[in-house]
Amino acid sequence: MDTLKFITAGNVDDGKSTLIGRLLYDSHSIHTDQLGVLQKQSKNISKNSDIDLALVTDGLRAEREQGITIDVAYKYFATDKRKFIIADAPGHEQYTRNMVTGVSNSDLIIILIDARNGVTTQTKRHASIGSLMGLKKAIVAINKMDIEEYSEEVYQKIKTDFEALLPQLHYDEVHYVPISALVGDNIVSNSENTPWYTGASILNLLETITIDTQENLPSRFQVQYVIRPQEDHLHDYRGYAGLVLSGKYKVGDEITILPANIPSKIVRLERDLTDVQEVVAEDNVVIHLENDVDISRGDSFILANDDVQQNNKFETWICWLDNQNLQLGKPYLLQHRFKSVRVKIKAISQRWDVNHWTFEDTDQVGLNDIAQIQIQSNQTLVYDAFLDNNKTGNAILVDETSHNTVGALMIL
């Protein structure tokens, strides 16, 4: 059974937490003991449930006191068709970094729109961030249709307004669903209140939508650990352990080891302490090569015919995560999967005003800003463009002094 990771995003009070609570409640995915606690804490009870559904995800005390989502809350549930990991992202602009974190691990975004307000500036911002982070699939959930008396005209206008944004985005599959998260219309099953809507419910879409698989991407493997047991009965054992980031590898494949550009051949593959003939994306494996090569943590294996980017100068989008502004010329540590290199930010190309979809020249990048920057590293980095392969096109920036993670990178 495969797993779909998705994120919900929308304005404050659009009903993101209530939608997730409704999904979990109506699919019977809330444990009995948790239900009892939530019943005692509930104040806003809908006629279709005996708990305040928003409390299912609003876990922090500060969130419950303010009635908003601050952190990214993760929830897990499953049906007989698929497993799900849900990220409930905050709607406030000052928590853009939290949303970027949630989107970076998602396959799909659910964008909630309040039927009373229609497409807003924050709707555009959330749709833009999802697109920038490489998501290709979106569900536009037009919520609170019960307040608008389930008006088809209201639904069609919001759908038309959102479709006008699509030429500036990169989604290749968008579904529109009229819902009431509080009442439960079109969440788990189709509602009689919207006879004019002939599409699928939210849950049905989540169960059936096709997930883009990493197996179809170019083969990428980065060494996490070199295994040399130094034991008598394993005196000649040399394996390279790590995660298959994308694609697949087979015994007999000719590969190139980067950045040293050394050719070799795979002679053995281990997965879960068992020899196998093939491994695929998301497998944790040990790879054995035909020749003894000087290989270190962070080195990459690609198939001999493949091309990949190799450079110590590159451009990248960055979402700034730190309270201290970005400093040009200051040394930072760039962590690219298991490869660490020291870098300097040489220039700020432009800052993105996500609220107005404009780009501006600037010499400052601060908390929650998204900007395009130029980086130079002290070693060659092996990577793909983020939109081509997000597993090898992302990295984080770390302040060497404070050890804080200060930036999330999406390499161009």
Buried (B, 14 or more C-beta within 10 A) or exposed (E): EEEBBBBBBBBBBBBBBBBBBBBBBBBEBBEEEEBEEBBEEBEEEBEBBEBBBBBBBBBEEEBBEEBBBBBBBBBEBEBEEBEBBBBBBBBBBEBBBBBBBBBBBBBBBBBBBBBEBBBBEBBBBBBBBBBBBBBBBBBBBBBBBBBBEBBBEBBBBBBEEBEEBBEEBBBEEBBBBBBBBBBBBBBBBBBEBBEEBEEBBBBBBBBEBEEBEBBEBBBBBBBBEBEEEEEEEEEEEBBBBBBBBBBBBBBEBEBBBBBEEBEBBBEBBBBEEEEBEEBBBBBEBBBBBEEEBEBEBBBBBBBEEEEBBBEBEBEBBBBBBBEEBBBBEEEBBBBBBBBBBEBBBEEBBEBBBBEEEEEEEBEEBBBBBBBBBBBBBEBBBBBBBBBBBBBBBBBBBBBEEEEBBBBBBBBB
